[in-house]
Structure formats: C-alpha cells, structure tokens
Amino acid sequence: MPSLTIKERETLLILFKDYTSFYNANSISKVLKISHVGAQKIFQRLKKENLIIDTRIGKSITYKLNLKDNYTKNLISFLLADEAHNFKRWKEEFKELEQKGRIIMMFGSAIKNYAQAHDIDLMIVIEQKEIKEINVILKKKEEILPKKIHAIKLTKHDLLENIKKKDKAIVDIVKNAIILYGQDNYVEIMTNAQK
C-alpha cells in the first residue's frame, strides 16, 4: 500500500478508538476538520486498500475497520505505537511496567496538559497475580513524580467484558487513551470485543 496521509492515519485511529460510533463521510469530515468530499476520498482509498468495510444504514453509508484482516490489525498496532512515540517522556517514565502481555494506557488531562493536570491516569491490563508487583512499582513512581498516579488495574477478561458491554467510563478511556505499551495485545482485545 502507498504511504498513508496524516488524515488517513487519523481516520483509521478514530474508527478504531471510537468503536461505539458509526462514521460516514459527513460525520468524520467534522472530526477531521476537512470537507465532505475530502472525507469521501479518504474512505474510498481506505476501502480500496481493504482497510475498512462499509455498511448501509438507511440512506447513509457508514464505515468500520476491517479487523478480520491481519494487515489492518498490524497497521493499527503500528499507528498506536507511532502515536505513543509522541509521548516519549511517559514511555520512559513507565517502562518498568512494560512486560510481555501487559497493556499500559495513559489517559486523562495529563496527556493533554500536564501542567494543569491534578494526577496521572493510567489503565494497566495485567494478570491478577501481578497486582502486588505493579503496586510496588507505582508506589516508587509516586515518590518521584510531583503528581499522584491514579491507576486502574484490570485483567484482559475484565477489559474485554467492559468493552463489550460498552461501559461508559471504559469507552471514554479507549477513545482518548495513548497506548504506551502492548499495542498488539490491545488490538487483539478490541478485535475480540467487536466480534
């Protein structure tokens, strides 16, 4: 596939993160701040590349990611990792939490404006047996960082169930989070939740 434009990348991430919404050319054009025609062209190109699928709802055509396709899933993992690359400070700060199988997500006001944030919000997807180890790491971090860490700890099963039932708090986190570590595992959970 030829390289993606910035707006095409944004479109794919929006479709992935905002999984409870139905997007058509009109609605995505407002989010991307581009013309309706520009949005239609993006959707046509992504559909041609088999990255998205369309569904007719009434008179409107809506688009979703083609998460049955491995190339699409790998591309989304890459785009999430690329997005996290813009948050090097936080990747470095929480690299001790990284381990195979874990998903480390940062969300909330600290990613938008750290100076104005009251705390640092994390969601950590781990095995139940790892909770004590995570608590020790987070306690050490809190002693160093000037802001309190607010961490939500879930198992993969808990996250999957909350995504499936469209829990409002989890939907909001998923929509806005930066996936610092565990992008492949995260894409797999999101794919399973949307089946």
Number of C-alpha atoms within 10 A of each C-alpha: 5 5 7 12 10 8 15 18 16 15 22 21 19 20 19 23 19 16 20 14 14 15 21 21 22 18 15 22 19 12 12 15 12 14 14 16 12 16 23 16 14 21 24 15 15 22 17 11 12 14 22 21 16 17 12 10 10 7 6 13 15 20 21 21 24 19 22 12 12 11 13 18 20 16 16 22 21 14 17 24 18 13 15 21 15 12 15 12 11 16 20 10 11 18 13 12 18 15 12 10 16 20 23 25 25 26 19 19 15 18 17 11 9 13 11 9 15 15 18 20 21 23 21 24 24 21 14 11 9 13 15 10 10 16 13 10 13 19 12 10 17 14 10 10 12 11 16 17 16 14 17 11 20 17 18 20 13 12 20 20 14 16 22 16 11 15 12 11 11 15 19 15 18 21 18 18 21 24 25 26 25 21 24 18 17 23 19 15 17 19 17 13 17 12 8
